[in-house]
Amino acid sequence: MPDHVSRRLFLALTGAALVAPSLTFGEEQEEDDVPALLDHILLGCSDLDRGIAFVEDNAGVRAAVGGVHPGRGTRNALLSLGERRYLEIIAPDPRQPGAKDPLNLYQLTQPRLVGWAAHPGDLDAFAKKLREAGVAFEGPTPGSRARPDGRVLRWKTINLADDRHGLLPFFIEWSADSVHPSADAPKGCTLDYFELNSTNPDELTPIIQKLDIQLPVDRSDKTRLRALFTGPKGDLGLSS
C-alpha cells in the first residue's frame, strides 16, 4: 500500500487529535495533498501554554510566542510548516478579559482545528472576483500584530459572510514590509496533507470552486477539517 494512502487511513481514524509514530518522516510530502494557496492553519486551545506543550510533546517542535491580537481577545504561538506556510496556535489572552470569543476557544477541552487562511494574492483583485461570482464577504480589512521583539506585522484580510463555521478559509495578503511568519518561526515540522470532509460534498464543492482554492471535498459522516503534521517525534493528526 502506498505511504500516502496509509497516512490517509491513519488520519481517517483520528478524532480531534491522535499521535502515532512517523510513517514516512523525512520523505518528500505529497504536494497535491496540500492546497497551493494555504497560508496557515489555526489550532485553537483554551490555554496557550498548554497548546504549545501539546504540539511540542507530540510533534517534537516548540512553537514560538507570536504576540497578541488587540481587541480580539487572543494571543498566539507560531510554528513553520515550510515556505509561506505555518501553524498558528491560538488561545484566549487573559489580559483582555471580556473580549468576544467567536472561535469558542474558552470552551475547548482539547486542541482542535478552528480555521485556516489562504493567500490568493492581491486582495483587491480577489474581492472583485468574489463580487463577480456572487460570493458575499467583508473586507479587505487591515490588521496588525506586534511581535515580542517589537516588530509590527501588517496584513489585510477578507472574511466570507458564511465560512461554514471555519470550514472555508479567510483570505490574507501580507504587507510587503512584513516578514511572513513562516520565515522565522521554529522549523522542523511539515504539513503532509490538509483536507475538507463534508456530509454533502456535492453542495459544498461548487462553493470551493468559486473561491478558486483547488481543494477536494471528501465525503464523510461528519463535516470537518483534517490535517496531518510530521515532526521529529512522529505524526500528529488533527481535526475540527
Residue, then its C-alpha position, 0 to 999 in steps of 0.5 A: m500500500p502506498d505511504h500516502v494512502s496509509r497516512r490517509l487511513f491513519l488520519a481517517l481514524t483520528g478524532a480531534a487529535l491522535v499521535a502515532p509514530s512517523l510513517t514516512f518522516g523525512e520523505e518528500q510530502e505529497e504536494d497535491d495533498v496540500p492546497a497551493l494557496l494555504d497560508h496557515i492553519l489555526l489550532g485553537c486551545s483554551d490555554l496557550d501554554r498548554g497548546i504549545a506543550f501539546v504540539e511540542d510533546n507530540a510533534g517534537v517542535r516548540a512553537a514560538v510566542g507570536g504576540v497578541h491580537p488587540g481587541r480580539g481577545t487572543r494571543n498566539a504561538l507560531l510554528s513553520l510548516g515550510e515556505r509561506r506556510y505555518l501553524e498558528i496556535i491560538a488561545p484566549d489572552p487573559r489580559q483582555p478579559g471580556a473580549k468576544d470569543p467567536l472561535n469558542l476557544y474558552q470552551l475547548t477541552q482539547p486542541r482542535l482545528v478552528g480555521w485556516a487562511a489562504h493567500p490568493g494574492d492581491l486582495d483587491a483583485f480577489a474581492k472583485k472576483l468574489r463580487e463577480a461570482g456572487v460570493a458575499f464577504e467583508g473586507p479587505t480589512p487591515g490588521s496588525r500584530a506586534r511581535p515580542d521583539g517589537r516588530v509590527l506585522r501588517w496584513k489585510t484580510i477578507n472574511l466570507a459572510d458564511d465560512r461554514h463555521g471555519l470550514l472555508p478559509f479567510f483570505i490574507e495578503w501580507s504587507a510587503d514590509s512584513v516578514h511572513p511568519s513562516a520565515d522565522a518561526p521554529k522549523g522542523c515540522t511539515l504539513d503532509y496533507f490538509e483536507l475538507n470532509s463534508t456530509n454533502p460534498d456535492e453542495l459544498t464543492p461548487i462553493i470551493q470552486k468559486l473561491d478558486i482554492q483547488l481543494p477536494v471535498d471528501r465525503s464523510d459522516k461528519t463535516r470537518l477539517r483534517a490535517l496531518f503534521t510530521g515532526p521529529k517525534g512522529d505524526l500528529g493528526l488533527s481535526s475540527 
